[in-house]
Amino acid sequence: MELFRYNNEKFSMANFDLLEYLQKHLKAEQSDVETDWLDGVVVAIDYIKREFDRAGAIKAKKVVLLSDIGCPSNADKYQEILEAMMSEGIELTFL
């Protein structure tokens, strides 16, 4: 995926340029792997924890989920994921 080529592979504030980049470069792919939107949130949390530890002083940590959330998810993981996000100071926004 070309996503991490945006902005010289650096974290940045979300803006319309990023949304345009995502629209042009991010394509849905078919897969036999069963997953849900919550798994995507877990991957984002892990990535943010790993990258922000290396980056140093960052003011805000946010995950923006672009989804209709039209698939089932594993409710057993909600509390664990919520606690991980709170302990890392990560905000989650659904669009």
DRENLUMDO-220216 format. One record per atom (N, C-alpha, C): atom name; x, y, z; residue number from 1; chain; residue in three letters. Coordinates in steps of 0.05 Angstrom, whole numbers, plus 32768, in hexadecimal, padded with zeros to 4 digits. Layout:
N
  atom     X     Y     Z   nr  kette  rest
    CA     X     Y     Z  NUM      A   ALA
...
# end
This chain:
95
  atom     X     Y     Z   nr  kette  rest
     N  8011  7FE9  8000    1      A   MET
    CA  8000  8000  8000    1      A   MET
     C  8012  8019  8000    1      A   MET
     N  8009  802D  7FF2    2      A   GLU
    CA  8018  8045  7FEF    2      A   GLU
     C  8013  805A  8004    2      A   GLU
     N  8003  8054  8018    3      A   LEU
    CA  7FFA  8068  802B    3      A   LEU
     C  8011  8075  8039    3      A   LEU
     N  8026  8067  8040    4      A   PHE
    CA  803B  8072  8050    4      A   PHE
     C  804F  8083  8040    4      A   PHE
     N  804A  8085  8026    5      A   ARG
    CA  805B  8097  8016    5      A   ARG
     C  8051  80B4  8018    5      A   ARG
     N  8039  80B8  8022    6      A   TYR
    CA  802E  80D2  8025    6      A   TYR
     C  803F  80E2  803A    6      A   TYR
     N  8045  80FB  8034    7      A   ASN
    CA  8053  810D  8046    7      A   ASN
     C  806E  8102  804F    7      A   ASN
     N  807C  80F7  803D    8      A   ASN
    CA  8097  80EC  8042    8      A   ASN
     C  8097  80D8  805A    8      A   ASN
     N  8082  80C8  805C    9      A   GLU
    CA  807F  80B4  8070    9      A   GLU
     C  807F  80BF  808C    9      A   GLU
     N  8076  80D7  8090   10      A   LYS
    CA  8075  80E4  80AA   10      A   LYS
     C  8058  80E8  80B3   10      A   LYS
     N  8053  80E6  80CD   11      A   PHE
    CA  8039  80ED  80D7   11      A   PHE
     C  8033  810A  80D2   11      A   PHE
     N  801A  8110  80CD   12      A   SER
    CA  8013  812C  80C8   12      A   SER
     C  7FF5  8130  80CF   12      A   SER
     N  7FED  8148  80D0   13      A   MET
    CA  7FD1  814F  80D5   13      A   MET
     C  7FC1  8146  80BD   13      A   MET
     N  7FA9  813C  80C2   14      A   ALA
    CA  7F98  8134  80AC   14      A   ALA
     C  7F8E  814D  809E   14      A   ALA
     N  7F8B  814C  8084   15      A   ASN
    CA  7F81  8163  8074   15      A   ASN
     C  7F75  8158  805A   15      A   ASN
     N  7F6C  816A  804A   16      A   PHE
    CA  7F5F  8161  8031   16      A   PHE
     C  7F73  8155  801D   16      A   PHE
     N  7F8C  815D  801F   17      A   ASP
    CA  7FA1  8150  800E   17      A   ASP
     C  7FA4  8132  8015   17      A   ASP
     N  7FA3  812C  802F   18      A   LEU
    CA  7FA5  8110  8037   18      A   LEU
     C  7F8C  8101  802E   18      A   LEU
     N  7F75  810C  8031   19      A   LEU
    CA  7F5C  80FF  8027   19      A   LEU
     C  7F5D  80FA  8009   19      A   LEU
     N  7F67  810D  7FFA   20      A   GLU
    CA  7F6A  8109  7FDD   20      A   GLU
     C  7F7E  80F3  7FD7   20      A   GLU
     N  7F94  80F3  7FE6   21      A   TYR
    CA  7FA8  80DE  7FE2   21      A   TYR
     C  7F9C  80C3  7FE8   21      A   TYR
     N  7F8E  80C0  7FFD   22      A   LEU
    CA  7F81  80A6  8004   22      A   LEU
     C  7F6D  809E  7FEE   22      A   LEU
     N  7F5E  80B1  7FE4   23      A   GLN
    CA  7F4A  80AA  7FCF   23      A   GLN
     C  7F58  80A0  7FB6   23      A   GLN
     N  7F6F  80AB  7FAF   24      A   LYS
    CA  7F7D  80A3  7F97   24      A   LYS
     C  7F8D  8089  7F9B   24      A   LYS
     N  7F98  8084  7FB3   25      A   HIS
    CA  7FAB  806E  7FB6   25      A   HIS
     C  7FA1  8056  7FC6   25      A   HIS
     N  7F8C  805A  7FD5   26      A   LEU
    CA  7F82  8044  7FE6   26      A   LEU
     C  7F6C  8035  7FD8   26      A   LEU
     N  7F70  801C  7FD2   27      A   LYS
    CA  7F5C  800C  7FC4   27      A   LYS
     C  7F54  7FF5  7FD6   27      A   LYS
     N  7F3B  7FEF  7FD7   28      A   ALA
    CA  7F31  7FD7  7FE6   28      A   ALA
     C  7F3A  7FBE  7FD7   28      A   ALA
     N  7F43  7FAB  7FE6   29      A   GLU
    CA  7F4D  7F92  7FDA   29      A   GLU
     C  7F3C  7F7B  7FE5   29      A   GLU
     N  7F37  7F68  7FD4   30      A   GLN
    CA  7F29  7F50  7FDE   30      A   GLN
     C  7F3E  7F3E  7FEC   30      A   GLN
     N  7F35  7F30  8000   31      A   SER
    CA  7F46  7F1E  8010   31      A   SER
     C  7F36  7F08  801C   31      A   SER
     N  7F42  7EF2  8021   32      A   ASP
    CA  7F35  7EDC  802F   32      A   ASP
     C  7F38  7EDF  804D   32      A   ASP
     N  7F47  7EF3  8057   33      A   VAL
    CA  7F4C  7EF7  8073   33      A   VAL
     C  7F33  7F05  807F   33      A   VAL
     N  7F28  7EF9  8093   34      A   GLU
    CA  7F11  7F05  80A0   34      A   GLU
     C  7F1B  7F19  80B6   34      A   GLU
     N  7F12  7F31  80B4   35      A   THR
    CA  7F19  7F46  80C7   35      A   THR
     C  7F02  7F5A  80CA   35      A   THR
     N  7F05  7F6C  80DC   36      A   ASP
    CA  7EF0  7F80  80DF   36      A   ASP
     C  7EFD  7F9B  80E4   36      A   ASP
     N  7EEC  7FB0  80E6   37      A   TRP
    CA  7EF7  7FCB  80EA   37      A   TRP
     C  7F06  7FCD  8104   37      A   TRP
     N  7EFF  7FBE  8118   38      A   LEU
    CA  7F0D  7FBF  8132   38      A   LEU
     C  7F29  7FB5  812F   38      A   LEU
     N  7F2E  7FA1  811E   39      A   ASP
    CA  7F4A  7F99  811A   39      A   ASP
     C  7F5B  7FAF  810E   39      A   ASP
     N  7F4E  7FBF  80FD   40      A   GLY
    CA  7F5C  7FD6  80F1   40      A   GLY
     C  7F64  7FEB  8107   40      A   GLY
     N  7F52  7FEE  811A   41      A   VAL
    CA  7F58  8001  8130   41      A   VAL
     C  7F6F  7FF6  8141   41      A   VAL
     N  7F70  7FDC  8146   42      A   VAL
    CA  7F86  7FD0  8155   42      A   VAL
     C  7FA1  7FD4  8146   42      A   VAL
     N  7FA1  7FD0  812C   43      A   VAL
    CA  7FB9  7FD5  811C   43      A   VAL
     C  7FC2  7FF2  811E   43      A   VAL
     N  7FAF  8004  811C   44      A   ALA
    CA  7FB5  8021  811E   44      A   ALA
     C  7FC1  8027  813A   44      A   ALA
     N  7FB6  801C  814F   45      A   ILE
    CA  7FC0  8021  816A   45      A   ILE
     C  7FDD  8017  816C   45      A   ILE
     N  7FE2  7FFF  8163   46      A   ASP
    CA  7FFD  7FF4  8164   46      A   ASP
     C  8011  8005  8155   46      A   ASP
     N  8008  800E  813D   47      A   TYR
    CA  801A  801E  812C   47      A   TYR
     C  8020  8039  813A   47      A   TYR
     N  800B  8045  8144   48      A   ILE
    CA  800F  805F  8152   48      A   ILE
     C  8022  805C  816A   48      A   ILE
     N  801E  8048  817A   49      A   LYS
    CA  802F  8043  8191   49      A   LYS
     C  804C  8040  8189   49      A   LYS
     N  8050  8030  8174   50      A   ARG
    CA  806C  802B  816B   50      A   ARG
     C  8079  8044  815F   50      A   ARG
     N  806A  8052  814E   51      A   GLU
    CA  8076  8069  8140   51      A   GLU
     C  8078  8081  8152   51      A   GLU
     N  8065  8086  8164   52      A   PHE
    CA  8066  809D  8175   52      A   PHE
     C  807B  809A  818A   52      A   PHE
     N  8082  8081  8192   53      A   ASP
    CA  8097  807D  81A5   53      A   ASP
     C  80B2  8087  8199   53      A   ASP
     N  80B5  8083  817F   54      A   ARG
    CA  80CD  808B  8171   54      A   ARG
     C  80CD  80A9  816A   54      A   ARG
     N  80B5  80B4  8166   55      A   ALA
    CA  80B3  80D0  815C   55      A   ALA
     C  80B7  80E4  8172   55      A   ALA
     N  80B3  80DD  818B   56      A   GLY
    CA  80B6  80F1  81A0   56      A   GLY
     C  809D  8100  81A7   56      A   GLY
     N  80A0  811A  81AC   57      A   ALA
    CA  8089  812A  81B5   57      A   ALA
     C  8075  812F  819F   57      A   ALA
     N  805E  8123  81A2   58      A   ILE
    CA  8047  8126  8190   58      A   ILE
     C  8030  8130  81A0   58      A   ILE
     N  8022  8144  8195   59      A   LYS
    CA  800C  8150  81A4   59      A   LYS
     C  7FF2  8140  81A5   59      A   LYS
     N  7FEB  8133  818F   60      A   ALA
    CA  7FD2  8125  818E   60      A   ALA
     C  7FD5  810A  817F   60      A   ALA
     N  7FC7  80F6  8189   61      A   LYS
    CA  7FC7  80DC  817C   61      A   LYS
     C  7FAA  80D6  8175   61      A   LYS
     N  7FA4  80D4  815B   62      A   LYS
    CA  7F89  80CF  8152   62      A   LYS
     C  7F88  80B9  813D   62      A   LYS
     N  7F73  80A9  813E   63      A   VAL
    CA  7F6D  8096  8129   63      A   VAL
     C  7F53  809E  811D   63      A   VAL
     N  7F52  80A2  8103   64      A   VAL
    CA  7F3A  80A9  80F5   64      A   VAL
     C  7F32  8091  80E4   64      A   VAL
     N  7F1B  8086  80EA   65      A   LEU
    CA  7F11  806E  80DD   65      A   LEU
     C  7EFC  8076  80C8   65      A   LEU
     N  7F02  8071  80AF   66      A   LEU
    CA  7EF0  8076  8099   66      A   LEU
     C  7EE2  805C  8092   66      A   LEU
     N  7ECA  8058  809C   67      A   SER
    CA  7EBC  803F  8098   67      A   SER
     C  7E9E  8043  809D   67      A   SER
     N  7E8F  8032  8090   68      A   ASP
    CA  7E72  8031  8097   68      A   ASP
     C  7E6D  801E  80AE   68      A   ASP
     N  7E82  8011  80B8   69      A   ILE
    CA  7E82  7FFE  80CE   69      A   ILE
     C  7E6B  7FEA  80C9   69      A   ILE
     N  7E68  7FE1  80B0   70      A   GLY
    CA  7E52  7FD0  80A9   70      A   GLY
     C  7E57  7FB2  80AD   70      A   GLY
     N  7E6D  7FAC  80BA   71      A   CYS
    CA  7E73  7F8F  80BF   71      A   CYS
     C  7E72  7F8A  80DE   71      A   CYS
     N  7E6E  7F72  80E5   72      A   PRO
    CA  7E6E  7F6C  8102   72      A   PRO
     C  7E8A  7F6F  810D   72      A   PRO
     N  7E8C  7F73  8127   73      A   SER
    CA  7EA6  7F74  8134   73      A   SER
     C  7EA5  7F65  814F   73      A   SER
     N  7EBC  7F5F  8159   74      A   ASN
    CA  7EBE  7F4F  8172   74      A   ASN
     C  7EBB  7F61  818A   74      A   ASN
     N  7EA3  7F61  8196   75      A   ALA
    CA  7E9D  7F73  81AD   75      A   ALA
     C  7EAE  7F6B  81C5   75      A   ALA
     N  7EB9  7F53  81C6   76      A   ASP
    CA  7ECA  7F4B  81DC   76      A   ASP
     C  7EE3  7F5C  81DF   76      A   ASP
     N  7EEC  7F68  81C8   77      A   LYS
    CA  7F04  7F77  81C8   77      A   LYS
     C  7F00  7F95  81CE   77      A   LYS
     N  7EE8  7F9F  81CE   78      A   TYR
    CA  7EE2  7FBB  81D2   78      A   TYR
     C  7EF0  7FC7  81EA   78      A   TYR
     N  7EEC  7FBB  8201   79      A   GLN
    CA  7EF7  7FC7  821A   79      A   GLN
     C  7F15  7FC7  8219   79      A   GLN
     N  7F22  7FB2  8210   80      A   GLU
    CA  7F3F  7FB0  820F   80      A   GLU
     C  7F4A  7FC5  81FD   80      A   GLU
     N  7F3E  7FC9  81E6   81      A   ILE
    CA  7F47  7FDD  81D3   81      A   ILE
     C  7F43  7FF9  81DD   81      A   ILE
     N  7F2C  7FFE  81EA   82      A   LEU
    CA  7F26  8018  81F6   82      A   LEU
     C  7F3B  801F  820B   82      A   LEU
     N  7F42  800C  821C   83      A   GLU
    CA  7F56  8010  8230   83      A   GLU
     C  7F71  8016  8224   83      A   GLU
     N  7F79  8008  820F   84      A   ALA
    CA  7F92  800C  8202   84      A   ALA
     C  7F93  8028  81F6   84      A   ALA
     N  7F7D  8031  81E9   85      A   MET
    CA  7F7C  804C  81DE   85      A   MET
     C  7F7E  8061  81F4   85      A   MET
     N  7F70  805D  8209   86      A   MET
    CA  7F70  8071  821F   86      A   MET
     C  7F8C  8072  822B   86      A   MET
     N  7F99  805C  8230   87      A   SER
    CA  7FB4  805C  823C   87      A   SER
     C  7FC9  8069  822A   87      A   SER
     N  7FC4  8068  8210   88      A   GLU
    CA  7FD7  8074  81FC   88      A   GLU
     C  7FCF  8090  81F5   88      A   GLU
     N  7FB7  8099  81FE   89      A   GLY
    CA  7FAD  80B4  81F7   89      A   GLY
     C  7FA5  80B6  81DA   89      A   GLY
     N  7F9A  80A1  81CF   90      A   ILE
    CA  7F92  80A1  81B3   90      A   ILE
     C  7F74  80A6  81B1   90      A   ILE
     N  7F6D  80B9  819F   91      A   GLU
    CA  7F51  80C0  8199   91      A   GLU
     C  7F48  80B1  8180   91      A   GLU
     N  7F30  80A7  8181   92      A   LEU
    CA  7F25  8099  816A   92      A   LEU
     C  7F0D  80A9  815E   92      A   LEU
     N  7F0E  80AE  8144   93      A   THR
    CA  7EF8  80BC  8137   93      A   THR
     C  7EEE  80AB  8120   93      A   THR
     N  7ED3  80A7  8120   94      A   PHE
    CA  7EC6  8099  810A   94      A   PHE
     C  7EBB  80AD  80F6   94      A   PHE
     N  7EC0  80A8  80DC   95      A   LEU
    CA  7EB4  80B8  80C7   95      A   LEU
     C  7EA5  80A5  80B4   95      A   LEU
# end
